[in-house]
């Protein structure tokens, strides 16, 4: 009797497939089997690319004579630690009674690559191969994926993209790491008084290093600029509010060189002079020049993709992107949420049609039982497909991360942080079934003589989705957070404490913030009209100063990587950019982790703030003087975009490979022919003054040891291929 073989990426996933298929057969060594089905698993990657010495022993020694290394055919090998499971899988793939293979590895580029390598090494021939593509591990979704499984050949372009991604990281990592180490590794190790220094670079990691180092240097170079704003304290029916002076057209200071922007002076003396000029006529009064009243809607935010979730968790829980990914992967494997490695922040039309099931399940979740019941009773989910939260064009492999409504019993078995991450995902999900939050916004312009003062007020009229936005563990309600004019969101969420990362400035630099507005003041403002005269209690000076750019934290870095080096926190603007990011949702956390592990970056676990190390800055300088293109976020993103074009079938595998080989060959030779040693010392010195204590400690440890380059071997440890 012929059998179907189901091959999953992990044992836990295989177990879920076995349950869905009702395989109650005996568990064997490395697989499960019933009368008509066999379920087995990989343990992540079973096969990897071979190191250069497997092509020829001459490549084991790092030498300029053997570069660039560009093999015509790539070699692969089984990872020694998982050899046993590979042999089991290989035997099952080639069993005579297995006629159909269902590929159930993770539904994405990396999952595709894992299976293709195994099939390649196992020599699979003459079998029917089907691809199971699912968005969650619920029994229903697994069975749908099996029913609708397409022929594996439908994913050949995705497979080609996966192979190319690995080849690209391999070729850039091997060639650039070796050539830079051979040319400049001694310069780095001599300066640091270390035994040797391999220079590890890669397509993605070096670009990320560059972003962090550049930001750090911007902060160091930043010079604070003081400025002085003039404020009026205006009386209205027993209440007081502020007006902020601006040098608009008609002002005696309009476009004068004394201004810092239009709402402040560079020198305090000019602010004092303005107050003196305006105070000539007593009592002080102002005239209402203009008043605008309008209602403003704030829609619920888009759903989570992995980058957005990592950013929020970095702020809410002070956990790294890598920890967030581990948590959400666990929630996925316990059937609680949909597939986590996604770039989409919307649902598919097909998912929207079935969304009732997700909501219905949440009636059994303690924090949203009443909310889910309300959504169902009101029928708010029925028109979801017509909203901005459903868009098939914005989905490539998977839709946004949402709760399945299932697996709630498993919540008891996960950590408290994981439970809170789950609640955060659920809250974001239920918000989309609620109306916008509605605000009353009042903008007021008053005049003293010909000088204009601006006031802005914002008050929450209808909570809308904010009723359900706040996590149960938050310290205050989302609506309360809005009472002072702050932006809506969960306590500590990404919509508070935003990190724009813009050069210089703070909120005081620009226009006046929306002011708190209680009921009495709102009522008084509603009655104001143009031409009304109000008393001014006082004019005062408020001193401020520009602030430097903020350092990246682990969450804001993930967002910046997603947007090709731009830190774009505004979700609508991010949606408009739609550029391919640096790395992918599946790899960004790992890249950050690697940069910290090799001591190029430092991550503060309490604050999640990322800073470079002295070594990291030195590597940046070496690359900046030799292969500067590796530091360019737009160029790095364009490589990722090219891989997407291959996956879409827009360009061929060979076209991409030709461009890749040309780039590697050209840049490798460029470094071989360069001689930047004479210039490096000045760059290293400039960086080292910022690490004086740690540098001196390191030097003290190695005092007395020769650091002569002549006596040092040029054979270095081989780094793994870097992304």
DOMARDO-679813 format. One record per residue (C-alpha): residue in three letters; x, y, z. Coordinates in steps of 0.001 Angstrom, whole numbers, plus 500000, padded with zeros to 6 digits. Last residue first. Layout:
BEGIN
ALAXYZ
...
REM end
This chain:
BEGIN
UNK524662537921506229
UNK527870536256507209
UNK529405533002506070
UNK530972531503509181
UNK534271532964510227
UNK537439531042509432
UNK540159531524511965
UNK543142533336510569
UNK546267532331508673
UNK548356535430508062
UNK550787534393510780
UNK552320537152512847
UNK556009537956513034
UNK555939540776510534
UNK552908542433512077
UNK554843543157515255
UNK552619543274518289
UNK555121541789520713
UNK553739541141524158
UNK555040543300526997
UNK551713544924527841
UNK548699542782526807
UNK546476543272529847
UNK547433546942530128
UNK546347547602526526
UNK542896546139527197
UNK542482548265530302
UNK543615551362528372
UNK541068550710525625
UNK538245550113528113
UNK538940553409529858
UNK539541555495526720
UNK536530554336524726
UNK535509557692523216
UNK539138558632522579
UNK539422555373520609
UNK537235556544517706
UNK539468559451516651
UNK542574557343517198
UNK541205554567514971
UNK540440557068512204
UNK543940558594512424
UNK545512555126512410
UNK543579554038509337
UNK545144556504506917
UNK548559554924506422
UNK546978551442506212
UNK544752552442503244
UNK546593550536500542
UNK544246549279497864
UNK544883546792495054
UNK543641543758496968
UNK540666545807498209
UNK539589546714494648
UNK540183543141493565
UNK537646541944496125
UNK535212544712495146
UNK535249543821491434
UNK535042540056491876
UNK532246540242494470
UNK530174542701492405
UNK530671540754489151
UNK529746537511490907
UNK526520539034492246
UNK525534540563488906
UNK526015537242487125
UNK524128535392489872
UNK521106537686489532
UNK520916537218485795
UNK521411533467486215
UNK518513533138488673
UNK516241534868486201
UNK514428538159486649
UNK510735538936487141
UNK509951535375488308
UNK508376536590491547
UNK510962534788493679
UNK513718536164491431
UNK512288539674491814
UNK512188539142495580
UNK515886538255495530
UNK516510541481493622
UNK514645543418496301
UNK516993541963498909
UNK519976543107496839
UNK518315546531496533
UNK517995546697500320
UNK521772546412500674
UNK522199549184498099
UNK519723551435499917
UNK521330550714503299
UNK524856551635502077
UNK527533550284504412
UNK528529547447502081
UNK529051550024499308
UNK531989551498501252
UNK534190548557500341
UNK537657549942501231
UNK537750553116503330
UNK534282552677504841
UNK535017548989505393
UNK538126549733507478
UNK536385552573509294
UNK533376550392510168
UNK535723547659511432
UNK537306550269513692
UNK533906551423514947
UNK532911547841515769
UNK536183547223517600
UNK535601550360519681
UNK532123549055520501
UNK528970550395518867
UNK525816551283520801
UNK522345549711520963
UNK519747550700523577
UNK517596547809524859
UNK517109549809528097
UNK517763547075530625
UNK519599544667528316
UNK522017547323527065
UNK523122545944523695
UNK526738546368522577
UNK527821546199518940
UNK530919544861517176
UNK531520542359519968
UNK531148539192517842
UNK528098538222519921
UNK526556541700519647
UNK526767541682515847
UNK525378538130515878
UNK522320539129517946
UNK521538542001515604
UNK521740539632512623
UNK519547537045514369
UNK516833539627515013
UNK516829540681511359
UNK516656537160509878
UNK512991536057509714
UNK511530539505509054
UNK513992539834506197
UNK517371541496505707
UNK517582545214505016
UNK514140546213503835
UNK512399546107500521
UNK510623549385500007
UNK506912549784500658
UNK507365553532501261
UNK503620554190501348
UNK502965551615504082
UNK505716553153506200
UNK504080556549505759
UNK500799555128507036
UNK502500553481510004
UNK504342556562511226
UNK507442555231512981
UNK509794555565510017
UNK513420554986510987
UNK514973554962507544
UNK517772552466506908
UNK516022550332504340
UNK512567550487505943
UNK512536547087507640
UNK516055547717508915
UNK514898550999510485
UNK511964549199512097
UNK514303546520513499
UNK516604549279514759
UNK513664550985516491
UNK513026547774518417
UNK516602547075519490
UNK517139550667520548
UNK518726553122518177
UNK520412556108519721
UNK518458559310519659
UNK519526562242517504
UNK520845565181519519
UNK518573567609521387
UNK517956571266520624
UNK517704573563523596
UNK514909575235525481
UNK514226578424527427
UNK510695579575528066
UNK510279583327528280
UNK507184584875529802
UNK504301587214529009
UNK501691587653531724
UNK498027587729532715
UNK496756588440529208
UNK493109589490529221
UNK490919588518526260
UNK489284590552523475
UNK486868588782521139
UNK487351589710517465
UNK486802586199516103
UNK484569584103518300
UNK484861582232521583
UNK481906580225522892
UNK483461576798522270
UNK486601577948524079
UNK484606578539527255
UNK483025575081527061
UNK486435573483526495
UNK487885575398529457
UNK485118574129531705
UNK485386570519530475
UNK489175570250530867
UNK491663570866528064
UNK495220569681528160
UNK497252571360525461
UNK498112570168521973
UNK501803570834521479
UNK503064574133520190
UNK504807573992516846
UNK508413572991516290
UNK511458573185518445
UNK509609572446521674
UNK509076568868520587
UNK512783568252520461
UNK515390568959517878
UNK518412567352516381
UNK518628564868513587
UNK515585562674513445
UNK515567559378515315
UNK511840559508515576
UNK511716557575518792
UNK508135557595519983
UNK507620557464523722
UNK503941556766523318
UNK502619555241520123
UNK505033552362520400
UNK503442551264523619
UNK504438552300527110
UNK500880552116528303
UNK498824551001525326
UNK498064553587522701
UNK496830557053521999
UNK498990560083521462
UNK499418562573524241
UNK497055565548524483
UNK496903565627528256
UNK493770563510528402
UNK495180561049525869
UNK496993558889528385
UNK493747558655530298
UNK492083557167527211
UNK494819554556526946
UNK494197553635530536
UNK496946553646533081
UNK499556551328534544
UNK499199548656531880
UNK498968544997532982
UNK495445544549531596
UNK496620545868528229
UNK494905549000526965
UNK493395549025523501
UNK489841547942524369
UNK488201551267525200
UNK490759553001522936
UNK488868551554519948
UNK486221554272520216
UNK487091556560523119
UNK484651559263522066
UNK485125562968522789
UNK488844563046523593
UNK490133566592523914
UNK492689568450521828
UNK493711572047522202
UNK496038574253520168
UNK497271577745520943
UNK499161580168518689
UNK500300583706519454
UNK500605586302516692
UNK502385589669516939
UNK500823592717515282
UNK499719594400518570
UNK498989591384520742
UNK497224588852518564
UNK495458585548519234
UNK495378582464517016
UNK493339579451518191
UNK493176575862517009
UNK490499573640518576
UNK490480569864518142
UNK487634567698519373
UNK488767564110519293
UNK487162560877518087
UNK488702557434518594
UNK487980555356515513
UNK485323552634515573
UNK485938549120516941
UNK486550545876515041
UNK490199546806514347
UNK490842547108518094
UNK490243543376518587
UNK493515542520516801
UNK495808545011518563
UNK494432543775521884
UNK495025540132520926
UNK498643540777519927
UNK499317542639523208
UNK497588539840525145
UNK499911537306523514
UNK502972539390524394
UNK501674539509527964
UNK501333535746528136
UNK504834535398526677
UNK506167537735529384
UNK504453535658532064
UNK506114532527530690
UNK504241529812528820
UNK502467526690530143
UNK499300528421531339
UNK498773529876527868
UNK498479526321526489
UNK494831526151527578
UNK494129528961525116
UNK495039526789522110
UNK492503528447519812
UNK491251531975519123
UNK493737532121516243
UNK495297535342517510
UNK496668537633514788
UNK500065538140513150
UNK499529539757509740
UNK499093537889506450
UNK501563535454504965
UNK503655534925501828
UNK503340538162499848
UNK500549540265501280
UNK500008543958500520
UNK498024543251497342
UNK495576541037499271
UNK494397544000501338
UNK492275543641504471
UNK492837545995507423
UNK492015549051505321
UNK488341548128505527
UNK485956546535503009
UNK486886542962503995
UNK485967543736507620
UNK482307544270506768
UNK480989541342508819
UNK483350541759511775
UNK481314544436513557
UNK478335542077513865
UNK477238543929517017
UNK476658540678518896
UNK479924539203517617
UNK482007542257518507
UNK480313542472521939
UNK481048538807522685
UNK484688539345521722
UNK484931542348524056
UNK483215540525526913
UNK485647537579526748
UNK488681539776525996
UNK490885539558529076
UNK489707536124530220
UNK490104534381526868
UNK487172532035526190
UNK485282534629524157
UNK488525534834522156
UNK487499531679520303
UNK484567533489518715
UNK486825536235517447
UNK489118533803515625
UNK486167531838514228
UNK484408535005513020
UNK487545535809511002
UNK486726533196508354
UNK485839535606505539
UNK488660537940506615
UNK491198535128506184
UNK490180534661502528
UNK490339538400501874
UNK493860538428503269
UNK494680540251506481
UNK496859543328506991
UNK500207544207508550
UNK502312542072506206
UNK506039541438506741
UNK505556537968508205
UNK507707535650510266
UNK505048535084512950
UNK502634532559511414
UNK499276532837513205
UNK498756532938516956
UNK497756530587519791
UNK498390527256518033
UNK501090526226520563
UNK503657526377517766
UNK502585529932517014
UNK502869530997520655
UNK506358529455520742
UNK507302531363517588
UNK505914534531519217
UNK508191534005522214
UNK511320533131520221
UNK510746536109517920
UNK510361538446520898
UNK513580537107522435
UNK515483537767519184
UNK513971541236518908
UNK515386541990522378
UNK513224542402525472
UNK512529545640527313
UNK508916544578528005
UNK506841547423526590
UNK509473549214524525
UNK511268546219522981
UNK507921544461522770
UNK506528547277520598
UNK509479547210518178
UNK509464543419517954
UNK505732543473517240
UNK506193546064514479
UNK509000544049512907
UNK507033540780513092
UNK503893542144511475
UNK501250543418513812
UNK497865544735512752
UNK497276548287511543
UNK496520550925514154
UNK492916551731515141
UNK491800554903513360
UNK492193558355514881
UNK489346560660513947
UNK489532564438514256
UNK486644566776514899
UNK487121570390513972
UNK487080573833515526
UNK489048576719514095
UNK489549580123515720
UNK491255583143514185
UNK492322586622515276
UNK491087586545518867
UNK492436589815520299
UNK494976590056523099
UNK495192592234526217
UNK497869593478528581
UNK496638596225530875
UNK498718598114529900
UNK500263599128526590
UNK504074599045526589
UNK504137595326527392
UNK504476594175523769
UNK507767596051523278
UNK509203594793526581
UNK508173591227525761
UNK509864591511522354
UNK513046592944523942
UNK513195590088526433
UNK512954587551523589
UNK515675589474521721
UNK517954589421524759
UNK517509585671525182
UNK519472584940522041
UNK518727582438519275
UNK515067583444519311
UNK511988581256519120
UNK508913580220517180
UNK509877580782513562
UNK513011578624513447
UNK515668580000515781
UNK515246583646514924
UNK517646586577515095
UNK518396586488511357
UNK515018588102510552
UNK512434586225508472
UNK509475587905510272
UNK510735589731513383
UNK508371592738513191
UNK505559590209512633
UNK503300590663509602
UNK504183587256508135
UNK504716584769510967
UNK507270585180513739
UNK505613582796516173
UNK504547583424519776
UNK503101580500521739
UNK499769581019523548
UNK499105579462526920
UNK495865578711528742
UNK494169579990531875
UNK490708579398533337
UNK488478581750535332
UNK486368582664532326
UNK489360582953529936
UNK492745584301530991
UNK495711584112528606
UNK499281583340529694
UNK501473584399526758
UNK504631582556525802
UNK507886583754524230
UNK510320581037523180
UNK514069581141523693
UNK516587578911521923
UNK519748577106522929
UNK521623575115520280
UNK523295571909521361
UNK526230570809519231
UNK525996567322517743
UNK529263565752516665
UNK529058563018519291
UNK525417562241518464
UNK526148562123514720
UNK529048559786515477
UNK526764557395517345
UNK524219557473514504
UNK526932556694511951
UNK528183553793514064
UNK524700552289514439
UNK523792552554510740
UNK527196551229509687
UNK526865548152511892
UNK523510547491510213
UNK525149547680506769
UNK527909545355507910
UNK525349542820509155
UNK523361542748505921
UNK525790541861503114
UNK528453540503505415
UNK531673541366507187
UNK533899539631509721
UNK537376541099510071
UNK539543538474511733
UNK541761540008514373
UNK544964538560515734
UNK546833538394519034
UNK545393541607520435
UNK547161544896521127
UNK544098546867519967
UNK546087548913517440
UNK548138545958516314
UNK544965543841516009
UNK543244546394513763
UNK546230547032511493
UNK546921543301511390
UNK543410542603510095
UNK543897545139507306
UNK544934543388504095
UNK544482539731505035
UNK541409540413507162
UNK539848542591504466
UNK540436539945501778
UNK539171537111503952
UNK536019538793505267
UNK535197540133501790
UNK535583536807500022
UNK533957534446502540
UNK531118536710503704
UNK530291538088500272
UNK530323534640498693
UNK528374532953501508
UNK525782535690501981
UNK525152535734498231
UNK525096531957497947
UNK522546531718500781
UNK520309534380499251
UNK520696532727495848
UNK519505529358497150
UNK516463530989498748
UNK515611532968495601
UNK515838529795493503
UNK513491528073495983
UNK511002530928495714
UNK511195530594491937
UNK510641526841492196
UNK507540527258494384
UNK504980526056491837
UNK507340523087491279
UNK506274521743494687
UNK502837520885493283
UNK500210522719495245
UNK498713521685498589
UNK495042522675498860
UNK493897519666500868
UNK497097519583502943
UNK496904523300503728
UNK493221523019504620
UNK494023520135506968
UNK496717522196508677
UNK494417525219508929
UNK491645523210510621
UNK494038521525513015
UNK495439524878514104
UNK499055525418513229
UNK498690528828511620
UNK499184530500508243
UNK499662527395506109
UNK501408526413502864
UNK501729522661502251
UNK503859522025499145
UNK503386518753497250
UNK506067516413495872
UNK505134513347493784
UNK508135511051493851
UNK510321509922490946
UNK513591511135492401
UNK514914512223495825
UNK518711512240495981
UNK518944512647499778
UNK521319515611499444
UNK518953517428497068
UNK515847516519499064
UNK517495517812502241
UNK518630521025500532
UNK515172521594499067
UNK513534521048502462
UNK515553523674504357
UNK515417526134501449
UNK511616526152501392
UNK511531526815505122
UNK513932529723504610
UNK511843531282501849
UNK508545530979503689
UNK505885528543504829
UNK507763526715507553
UNK508433523089506568
UNK505411520991505633
UNK506562519479502315
UNK504080516703501539
UNK505839513795499808
UNK503766511396497726
UNK504779507871496579
UNK506186506421499785
UNK506092502590499548
UNK509525502476497912
UNK511199504432500695
UNK513402507202499294
UNK512110510090501382
UNK511925507796504424
UNK515585506762504169
UNK516709510362503690
UNK514685511464506716
UNK516307508805508921
UNK519763509582507524
UNK519215513287508177
UNK518111512543511729
UNK521395510702512427
UNK523584513339510773
UNK522185516123512975
UNK525402517109514802
UNK527533516597511690
UNK525658519101509480
UNK525127517288506185
UNK527157518716503343
UNK526802521073500397
UNK529091521999497511
UNK528453524851495101
UNK529121524577491396
UNK531151527086489402
UNK532950528195492568
UNK533742531909493038
UNK536600532428495543
UNK538087535832494746
UNK540691535220495972
UNK543081532255496120
UNK546309534282495767
UNK545188536719498484
UNK545669533895500966
UNK543707532389503824
UNK544898528832504241
UNK542039526335504003
UNK541579527250500352
UNK544527525073499276
UNK542627522019500535
UNK540350522255497506
UNK536560522332497247
UNK536081521138500832
UNK538597523813501847
UNK536073526471500776
UNK533609525621503569
UNK530623523519502590
UNK527101524943502439
UNK524675523477504986
UNK522311520530505389
UNK520099519453508301
UNK518730522944509004
UNK515983523179511627
UNK515611519837513333
UNK514063518105510347
UNK510882516176510804
UNK508948513030510077
UNK505307512050509575
UNK504372508806507783
UNK500892508118506458
UNK498672505308505140
UNK498704502624507814
UNK500234504828510497
UNK503742506092511094
UNK505580508581513295
UNK509219509610512722
UNK512712510014514197
UNK513042506666515973
UNK509521505312515815
UNK506361506645517428
UNK503612504037517156
UNK500499504840515214
UNK497830507230516347
UNK498018509326513223
UNK494810511338513350
UNK495988513569510469
UNK495538516690512628
UNK497364515012515508
UNK500244513897513262
UNK500481517404511807
UNK500688518855515319
UNK503431516369516259
UNK505390517286513144
UNK505313520899514329
UNK506811519905517685
UNK509486517758515972
UNK510639520705513831
UNK510717521605510120
UNK507995519215508994
UNK508085516341506462
UNK504817514581505672
UNK505186511276503808
UNK502183509797502012
UNK501910506028501711
UNK501452503412499002
UNK500000500000500000
REM end
